[in-house]
Amino acid sequence: MKKLTLMLAGLGIATATVPAVASAQGYNNWHPINARVANLDRRIDQGIRSGALTRGEAVRLRGEFRQVVRLEQRYRAGGLSQWERRDLDRRFDALSRQVRWERNDRQDRRYR
């Protein structure tokens, strides 16, 4: 009986803490901006090295990438508000879709 009581108490504690841990670990699909910047930069580099991105695609994507990074720096100068965080999130999502599209559009020319 004592084992059952301890097991139920442990289960109750685990059930109460799982939502807090899940939201703290980013299970709401939000990734830190620094991680997104590094990931997008890496994906563009991989596309260049593999030849999946043409020279024009790479130049355009890098330009758009730099614009979003500069915007992030401007936003951070005054502290990121919730609106600014959402704006950056939307912009990074759009750029991520563009990188995926350009890398998979079957224009397999080497970057020169």
C-alpha positions as CSV (number, residue, x, y, z in Angstrom):
1,M,0.0,0.0,0.0
2,K,2.8,2.3,0.9
3,K,4.5,1.7,-2.6
4,L,1.2,2.5,-4.3
5,T,0.9,5.8,-2.4
6,L,4.4,6.8,-3.2
7,M,4.0,5.9,-6.8
8,L,0.8,7.9,-7.1
9,A,2.4,10.9,-5.4
10,G,5.4,10.7,-7.7
11,L,3.1,10.5,-10.7
12,G,1.2,13.5,-9.5
13,I,4.4,15.5,-9.2
14,A,5.6,14.4,-12.6
15,T,2.3,15.4,-14.2
16,A,2.4,18.8,-12.6
17,T,6.0,19.6,-13.7
18,V,5.9,18.3,-17.3
19,P,4.1,21.3,-18.8
20,A,6.5,23.7,-17.1
21,V,9.5,21.8,-18.3
22,A,8.1,21.5,-21.9
23,S,7.5,25.3,-22.2
24,A,10.9,26.1,-20.7
25,Q,12.6,23.8,-23.3
26,G,11.0,25.5,-26.2
27,Y,8.4,23.0,-27.2
28,N,6.3,25.8,-28.4
29,N,8.3,25.8,-31.7
30,W,10.2,29.0,-30.9
31,H,13.9,28.9,-31.2
32,P,16.3,31.5,-29.9
33,I,17.2,34.1,-32.5
34,N,21.0,33.4,-32.2
35,A,20.3,29.7,-33.0
36,R,18.2,30.6,-36.0
37,V,20.9,33.0,-37.3
38,A,23.5,30.3,-37.0
39,N,21.3,27.6,-38.6
40,L,20.3,29.8,-41.6
41,D,24.0,30.8,-42.1
42,R,25.0,27.1,-42.0
43,R,22.2,26.1,-44.5
44,I,23.3,28.8,-47.0
45,D,26.9,27.7,-46.7
46,Q,26.0,24.1,-47.3
47,G,23.9,25.1,-50.3
48,I,26.9,26.9,-51.8
49,R,29.3,24.0,-51.1
50,S,27.0,21.4,-52.5
51,G,26.2,23.4,-55.6
52,A,22.5,23.4,-54.7
53,L,22.5,27.2,-54.8
54,T,23.5,29.2,-57.9
55,R,25.7,32.3,-57.5
56,G,22.7,34.6,-57.9
57,E,20.6,32.7,-55.4
58,A,23.5,32.7,-52.9
59,V,24.1,36.4,-53.3
60,R,20.4,37.3,-52.9
61,L,19.9,35.0,-49.9
62,R,23.0,36.4,-48.2
63,G,21.8,39.9,-48.8
64,E,18.4,39.1,-47.3
65,F,20.1,37.3,-44.4
66,R,22.2,40.4,-43.7
67,Q,19.2,42.7,-43.8
68,V,17.3,40.6,-41.2
69,V,20.5,40.4,-39.0
70,R,20.8,44.2,-39.1
71,L,17.2,44.6,-38.3
72,E,17.7,42.3,-35.3
73,Q,20.6,44.4,-34.1
74,R,18.5,47.6,-34.3
75,Y,15.7,46.0,-32.4
76,R,18.1,44.7,-29.7
77,A,19.5,48.2,-29.2
78,G,16.3,49.2,-27.5
79,G,15.5,45.8,-26.1
80,L,13.3,43.2,-27.9
81,S,9.6,43.8,-27.4
82,Q,7.1,41.0,-28.0
83,W,6.1,42.6,-31.4
84,E,9.8,42.8,-32.5
85,R,10.4,39.2,-31.5
86,R,7.4,38.1,-33.6
87,D,8.4,40.3,-36.5
88,L,11.9,38.7,-36.5
89,D,10.4,35.3,-36.1
90,R,8.2,35.8,-39.2
91,R,11.2,37.2,-41.2
92,F,13.4,34.2,-40.2
93,D,10.6,31.8,-41.2
94,A,10.2,33.4,-44.6
95,L,14.0,33.4,-45.2
96,S,14.2,29.8,-44.1
97,R,11.4,28.8,-46.6
98,Q,13.3,30.7,-49.3
99,V,16.6,28.9,-48.5
100,R,14.7,25.5,-48.6
101,W,13.1,26.4,-51.9
102,E,16.2,27.6,-53.6
103,R,18.3,24.6,-52.4
104,N,15.7,22.2,-53.8
105,D,14.8,23.9,-57.1
106,R,17.1,21.6,-59.1
107,Q,19.3,24.4,-60.4
108,D,22.5,22.4,-59.7
109,R,25.1,24.8,-60.8
110,R,28.3,25.4,-58.9
111,Y,28.9,28.7,-57.1
112,R,31.7,30.5,-58.9
